[in-house]
Amino acid sequence: SYTLKLNQISDVKINHNERILGVATTSAAAPEVTLYDTENGFSKMKTLYGFKSSIKYIDFSTDNYYLQCEDNLGEVLLFEIET
């Protein structure tokens, strides 16, 4: 029988000016965070990789330039959103 594996959402946040939605998921492949542009029909901007375990939380900086992510091992990664 065939089993469909769906991504599980572990956290979702919108940045402070409400222009970017961040969605942390874990699939069979690996944990990742996908950023969506809220002004263009939630079009996908980019996907961030490099997490060692599932993502506990994500949060945007108040200036909207950075995204902080913490995985379940306690490792914290900081991403510059534009790059």
matplotlib code that plots the C-alpha trace (Angstrom):
import matplotlib.pyplot as plt

x = [0.0, 1.0, 1.4, 1.4, 3.8, 2.8, 4.8, 4.0, 3.9, 5.8, 5.5, 4.2, 4.9, 4.3, 6.8, 6.1, 5.0, 2.9, 4.6, 6.4, 4.9, 7.3, 6.3, 8.5, 7.8, 9.3, 8.9, 10.5, 13.3, 14.3, 13.2, 12.9, 11.4, 9.6, 9.0, 6.0, 5.3, 1.8, 1.4, 1.5, -1.0, 1.3, 3.9, 6.9, 10.0, 12.6, 13.1, 15.8, 17.6, 20.4, 18.5, 19.8, 16.4, 12.8, 12.2, 10.9, 10.1, 10.8, 10.6, 11.3, 13.4, 11.5, 13.3, 12.1, 15.6, 16.3, 14.6, 15.7, 15.1, 15.6, 15.6, 14.7, 18.4, 18.7, 20.7, 19.7, 20.2, 19.9, 19.1, 19.3, 16.0, 17.2, 20.1]
y = [0.0, 3.6, 6.0, 9.7, 11.6, 15.2, 18.1, 18.8, 22.4, 23.1, 27.0, 29.9, 33.6, 36.8, 39.6, 42.9, 44.8, 41.7, 41.3, 37.9, 34.7, 32.1, 28.5, 25.9, 22.3, 18.9, 16.3, 12.9, 14.9, 17.4, 20.4, 23.6, 27.1, 28.5, 32.3, 33.6, 37.1, 38.1, 41.0, 38.7, 36.0, 34.2, 33.4, 31.5, 33.7, 31.1, 28.0, 27.9, 24.6, 23.4, 22.4, 19.4, 18.5, 19.7, 23.4, 24.4, 28.0, 30.8, 34.6, 37.7, 40.6, 43.9, 45.5, 42.7, 42.0, 38.7, 35.4, 33.5, 29.7, 27.3, 23.5, 20.9, 20.3, 23.9, 25.1, 28.7, 29.9, 33.5, 34.2, 37.5, 37.5, 39.4, 37.1]
z = [0.0, -0.6, 2.3, 1.5, 3.8, 4.3, 5.8, 9.4, 10.4, 13.6, 13.7, 11.6, 12.0, 10.1, 10.1, 11.8, 8.6, 7.6, 4.2, 4.8, 6.2, 7.5, 7.8, 9.5, 8.4, 8.7, 6.0, 5.3, 3.6, 6.3, 8.4, 6.4, 6.6, 3.6, 3.3, 1.4, 0.1, 1.5, -1.0, -4.1, -3.3, -0.9, -3.6, -2.4, -1.9, -0.7, 1.3, 4.1, 4.8, 7.1, 10.3, 12.2, 13.8, 13.6, 14.2, 17.6, 16.7, 14.2, 14.8, 12.7, 14.0, 14.6, 11.7, 9.4, 8.1, 10.0, 10.8, 13.9, 14.1, 16.9, 16.4, 19.0, 19.7, 20.9, 17.9, 16.9, 13.3, 12.2, 8.5, 6.7, 4.8, 1.7, 1.0]

ax = plt.figure().add_subplot(projection="3d")
ax.plot(x, y, z, "-o")
ax.set_aspect("equal")
plt.show()
